[in-house]
Amino acid sequence: MRQRFRALDPAIAIPFAVFTLIWGSTWIVIRDQIGNGAMVSPHWSVTYRFLIAAAAMAVIAKVRGDRIWLGRKGLVPALVLGVTQFSVNFNSVYLAERHITSGLVATFFALLLIPNAILAFFFLDHKVNRRFVVGSSIATIGIGLLFAHEFRLGHASSADLTVGLSLTLTGMLGASSANVYQALEKVKRYPLIPLLGWSMAIGATLDAMLAFVVAGPPAFDPRPGYVLGLLYLALAASCLAFSLYFPIVRKIGPARAAYSSVMVPIIAMALSTIFEGYRWSVLAGAGAVLALGGMLVALGGRQKVIPAPDAA
């Protein structure tokens, strides 16, 4: 049954703010893990992240009293999400940061709302209204200004830029496919926590296979910064954030939920201002204002959505 939700209601706005703030902070952590001189291949870092996250999700499911085993049919959606979200998406994004700056990756990834809206239209019959189109257009202009600013700072060669943006696009399409797929009725009937746990476990297995082929035997960085960063990415940015994000996708739709990605580069720049001495330009400031304004326009007002089951 369809109900009306106001996108800025606390039940939506609070979890939206939490996972957006978390994901806005991950770029600094990821950059530390894959920066120059990194001891661990990006593929192994992704593998460790989701091995830890999968184990944590299993513990959470057990504590909640959820049935962990999804059945053989339940492994199919877990496999799809494991491949698209927790293997293709994250391996692509981590690798992209080897070629272009994290700012460029984050701002390009902010266009996630476009493939989400297109796929949701075809597979979920989610139509967008004029308000969303206007707001998204404003936000896209803002993203373009942020991208232009980061591009001027990045000093990437044309070859690195091509490879980096191609990898980011691949990751974006993987994430978008997962966003829309998990909102299908046939997938929503599975409890979210066990589904996420199995998806992360399958993703980690695929990540490990890829890592072994590409980077060789596993390596590990014993630095406290690496270990703490890995735990933050696994527990906060994976377990908590996805447990909050997917129910919001089911409530307000993949296109509107993707506005979290619009805010991520702005949050990343704000944190960089505090911790790394990042200096804002007029271009970046204008882009942030337009992106935020576009989001408020698109998410304002009441929307017809299908309420998510109690899965978080």
C-alpha positions as CSV (number, residue, x, y, z in Angstrom):
1,M,0.0,0.0,0.0
2,R,1.3,3.4,-0.9
3,Q,1.7,6.1,1.7
4,R,2.9,9.6,1.6
5,F,6.2,10.5,3.3
6,R,7.8,13.9,3.7
7,A,11.4,13.3,2.7
8,L,12.7,15.6,5.4
9,D,10.7,13.9,8.2
10,P,12.9,12.7,11.0
11,A,12.3,9.0,10.2
12,I,14.0,9.7,6.9
13,A,16.2,12.7,7.5
14,I,18.1,11.3,10.6
15,P,19.3,8.0,9.0
16,F,19.9,10.0,5.7
17,A,22.1,12.4,7.6
18,V,24.0,9.6,9.4
19,F,25.0,7.5,6.4
20,T,25.7,10.6,4.4
21,L,28.0,12.0,7.1
22,I,29.7,8.6,7.4
23,W,30.3,8.2,3.7
24,G,31.5,11.8,3.4
25,S,34.3,11.0,5.9
26,T,35.4,7.8,4.2
27,W,37.4,9.4,1.4
28,I,40.1,10.6,3.8
29,V,40.4,7.1,5.3
30,I,40.5,5.4,1.9
31,R,43.1,7.8,0.7
32,D,45.4,6.9,3.6
33,Q,45.0,3.2,2.9
34,I,45.8,3.4,-0.8
35,G,48.1,6.4,-0.9
36,N,51.7,6.4,-2.2
37,G,53.8,3.8,-0.5
38,A,50.7,1.8,0.7
39,M,51.7,-1.7,1.8
40,V,48.4,-3.3,0.9
41,S,46.8,-3.6,-2.5
42,P,43.5,-1.8,-2.9
43,H,41.9,-5.2,-3.7
44,W,43.1,-6.7,-0.4
45,S,41.9,-3.6,1.5
46,V,38.4,-4.1,0.0
47,T,38.6,-7.8,0.9
48,Y,39.5,-7.2,4.5
49,R,36.8,-4.5,4.8
50,F,34.0,-6.8,3.8
51,L,35.3,-9.9,5.6
52,I,35.1,-7.9,8.8
53,A,31.8,-6.3,7.8
54,A,30.2,-9.7,7.0
55,A,31.3,-11.2,10.3
56,A,29.9,-8.2,12.1
57,M,26.6,-8.4,10.3
58,A,26.3,-12.1,11.3
59,V,26.8,-11.2,14.9
60,I,24.2,-8.4,14.7
61,A,21.7,-10.8,13.0
62,K,22.3,-13.3,15.8
63,V,21.8,-10.7,18.5
64,R,18.6,-9.5,16.8
65,G,17.3,-13.0,16.6
66,D,17.2,-13.0,12.8
67,R,17.4,-16.2,10.9
68,I,20.8,-16.0,9.3
69,W,20.3,-18.7,6.6
70,L,18.4,-17.2,3.7
71,G,17.8,-20.5,1.9
72,R,19.2,-21.4,-1.5
73,K,16.8,-19.0,-3.3
74,G,18.0,-16.2,-0.9
75,L,21.6,-16.7,-2.0
76,V,20.6,-15.4,-5.5
77,P,19.9,-11.8,-4.4
78,A,22.9,-12.0,-2.0
79,L,25.1,-13.0,-5.0
80,V,23.7,-10.1,-7.1
81,L,24.4,-7.6,-4.4
82,G,27.7,-9.1,-3.6
83,V,28.9,-8.8,-7.2
84,T,27.5,-5.4,-8.0
85,Q,27.8,-3.5,-4.7
86,F,30.6,-5.1,-2.7
87,S,32.9,-6.2,-5.5
88,V,32.5,-4.2,-8.7
89,N,31.6,-0.9,-7.0
90,F,34.2,-0.8,-4.3
91,N,37.1,-2.3,-6.3
92,S,36.5,0.2,-9.1
93,V,36.3,3.2,-6.7
94,Y,39.5,2.1,-4.8
95,L,41.3,1.7,-8.0
96,A,40.1,5.0,-9.4
97,E,41.7,6.8,-6.6
98,R,45.1,5.4,-7.8
99,H,44.6,7.5,-11.0
100,I,42.7,10.6,-10.0
101,T,42.1,12.5,-6.7
102,S,39.5,11.3,-4.2
103,G,37.8,14.7,-4.8
104,L,37.3,13.9,-8.5
105,V,36.0,10.4,-7.7
106,A,33.6,11.7,-5.1
107,T,32.2,14.5,-7.3
108,F,31.8,12.3,-10.4
109,F,30.2,9.6,-8.2
110,A,27.7,12.2,-7.1
111,L,25.9,11.7,-10.4
112,L,24.7,8.4,-9.1
113,L,21.2,9.9,-8.9
114,I,21.0,9.8,-12.7
115,P,21.4,6.1,-13.3
116,N,19.4,5.4,-10.2
117,A,16.5,7.5,-11.5
118,I,16.7,5.8,-15.0
119,L,16.9,2.2,-13.6
120,A,14.1,2.9,-11.0
121,F,11.9,4.1,-13.8
122,F,12.3,0.9,-15.8
123,F,12.4,-1.7,-13.1
124,L,10.4,-0.1,-10.2
125,D,8.0,2.0,-12.1
126,H,9.2,5.0,-10.1
127,K,8.3,8.2,-12.0
128,V,10.0,11.5,-11.1
129,N,8.0,14.7,-10.8
130,R,8.8,18.2,-12.1
131,R,10.2,19.2,-8.7
132,F,12.7,16.4,-8.7
133,V,13.8,17.2,-12.3
134,V,14.3,20.9,-11.5
135,G,16.2,20.1,-8.3
136,S,18.3,17.5,-9.9
137,S,19.2,19.9,-12.7
138,I,20.3,22.5,-10.2
139,A,22.3,20.0,-8.3
140,T,24.0,18.6,-11.4
141,I,25.2,22.1,-12.3
142,G,26.6,22.3,-8.8
143,I,28.3,19.0,-9.2
144,G,29.8,20.2,-12.5
145,L,31.3,23.3,-10.7
146,L,32.7,21.0,-7.9
147,F,34.1,18.7,-10.6
148,A,35.7,21.7,-12.4
149,H,37.3,22.9,-9.2
150,E,38.7,19.4,-8.3
151,F,39.9,18.9,-11.9
152,R,41.9,22.1,-11.7
153,L,43.5,20.9,-8.5
154,G,44.1,17.3,-9.6
155,H,46.9,17.7,-12.1
156,A,46.0,14.3,-13.6
157,S,47.3,13.4,-17.0
158,S,44.7,12.7,-19.8
159,A,45.5,9.0,-19.5
160,D,45.0,8.9,-15.8
161,L,41.8,11.0,-16.1
162,T,40.4,8.6,-18.7
163,V,41.2,5.5,-16.6
164,G,40.1,7.1,-13.3
165,L,36.7,8.3,-14.6
166,S,36.1,5.0,-16.4
167,L,36.6,3.1,-13.2
168,T,34.4,5.5,-11.3
169,L,31.7,5.1,-13.9
170,T,32.0,1.3,-13.6
171,G,31.7,1.6,-9.8
172,M,28.7,4.0,-10.1
173,L,26.8,1.6,-12.4
174,G,27.5,-1.3,-10.0
175,A,26.2,0.7,-7.0
176,S,23.2,1.9,-9.0
177,S,22.3,-1.7,-10.1
178,A,22.5,-2.8,-6.5
179,N,20.4,0.1,-5.2
180,V,17.5,-0.6,-7.6
181,Y,17.8,-4.4,-7.4
182,Q,17.5,-4.6,-3.6
183,A,14.3,-2.5,-3.8
184,L,12.5,-5.1,-5.9
185,E,9.6,-6.8,-4.1
186,K,11.1,-10.2,-4.5
187,V,14.3,-9.1,-2.8
188,K,12.6,-7.0,0.0
189,R,11.0,-10.1,1.5
190,Y,14.4,-11.2,2.8
191,P,15.5,-9.8,6.2
192,L,18.0,-7.0,5.4
193,I,20.7,-7.7,8.0
194,P,21.3,-11.4,7.0
195,L,21.0,-10.4,3.3
196,L,23.6,-7.8,3.8
197,G,25.8,-10.2,5.7
198,W,25.7,-12.8,3.0
199,S,26.1,-10.2,0.2
200,M,29.3,-8.9,2.0
201,A,30.6,-12.4,2.5
202,I,30.1,-13.2,-1.2
203,G,31.6,-9.9,-2.2
204,A,34.6,-10.4,0.1
205,T,35.2,-13.9,-1.5
206,L,35.1,-12.4,-5.0
207,D,37.4,-9.6,-3.8
208,A,39.9,-12.1,-2.4
209,M,40.0,-14.0,-5.6
210,L,40.5,-10.9,-7.7
211,A,43.2,-9.7,-5.2
212,F,45.1,-12.9,-5.4
213,V,45.1,-12.8,-9.2
214,V,46.0,-9.1,-9.5
215,A,48.1,-8.5,-6.4
216,G,49.4,-11.9,-5.3
217,P,49.3,-13.3,-1.8
218,P,47.7,-11.2,0.9
219,A,49.6,-8.4,2.7
220,F,48.7,-6.4,5.7
221,D,49.7,-3.1,7.2
222,P,50.1,-3.2,11.0
223,R,50.0,0.6,11.4
224,P,47.4,1.6,13.9
225,G,46.1,4.1,11.4
226,Y,45.4,1.4,8.8
227,V,43.8,-1.0,11.3
228,L,41.6,1.7,12.8
229,G,40.7,3.0,9.3
230,L,39.8,-0.6,8.3
231,L,37.5,-1.0,11.3
232,Y,35.8,2.3,10.6
233,L,35.2,1.4,7.0
234,A,33.9,-2.1,7.9
235,L,31.8,-1.3,10.9
236,A,30.6,2.3,10.4
237,A,30.8,2.8,6.6
238,S,29.6,-0.7,5.7
239,C,27.5,-2.3,8.5
240,L,25.8,0.8,9.9
241,A,25.6,2.9,6.7
242,F,24.2,0.2,4.5
243,S,21.8,-0.9,7.2
244,L,20.4,2.6,7.2
245,Y,20.7,3.4,3.5
246,F,18.9,0.5,1.9
247,P,15.7,1.0,3.9
248,I,15.7,4.7,2.9
249,V,16.1,3.6,-0.8
250,R,13.0,1.5,-0.3
251,K,11.1,4.4,1.3
252,I,11.9,7.3,-0.9
253,G,13.2,5.5,-4.0
254,P,16.7,5.0,-5.4
255,A,16.8,8.4,-7.2
256,R,16.1,10.5,-4.1
257,A,18.2,8.4,-1.8
258,A,21.1,8.9,-4.2
259,Y,21.2,12.5,-3.1
260,S,23.4,11.3,-0.3
261,S,26.1,11.0,-3.0
262,V,25.6,14.7,-3.9
263,M,26.4,15.7,-0.4
264,V,29.4,13.4,0.0
265,P,32.0,15.6,-1.8
266,I,30.8,18.7,0.1
267,I,31.2,16.9,3.4
268,A,34.6,15.5,2.3
269,M,35.7,19.0,1.4
270,A,34.5,20.4,4.8
271,L,36.4,17.7,6.6
272,S,39.5,18.3,4.5
273,T,39.2,22.0,5.5
274,I,39.4,21.0,9.1
275,F,42.0,18.3,9.0
276,E,44.1,19.0,5.8
277,G,43.9,22.8,5.4
278,Y,41.7,22.6,2.3
279,R,41.0,26.1,0.8
280,W,37.6,26.8,-0.8
281,S,37.4,28.7,-4.1
282,V,34.5,30.7,-5.4
283,L,33.9,27.8,-7.9
284,A,33.7,25.2,-5.2
285,G,31.6,27.4,-2.9
286,A,29.1,28.0,-5.7
287,G,29.0,24.3,-6.6
288,A,28.3,23.4,-3.0
289,V,25.5,25.9,-2.7
290,L,23.8,24.7,-5.9
291,A,24.2,21.1,-5.0
292,L,22.7,21.6,-1.6
293,G,19.9,23.9,-2.9
294,G,19.1,21.4,-5.7
295,M,18.8,18.6,-3.1
296,L,16.4,20.6,-0.9
297,V,14.3,21.4,-3.9
298,A,14.2,17.8,-5.1
299,L,13.5,16.2,-1.7
300,G,11.1,18.8,-0.5
301,G,7.3,18.3,-0.5
302,R,5.5,15.0,-0.1
303,Q,6.3,12.0,-2.3
304,K,4.3,8.8,-2.9
305,V,6.5,6.0,-1.9
306,I,6.2,2.4,-0.7
307,P,7.1,2.0,3.0
308,A,9.9,-0.4,3.7
309,P,9.4,-3.4,5.9
310,D,11.0,-3.4,9.3
311,A,14.4,-4.5,8.1
312,A,16.9,-2.1,9.7
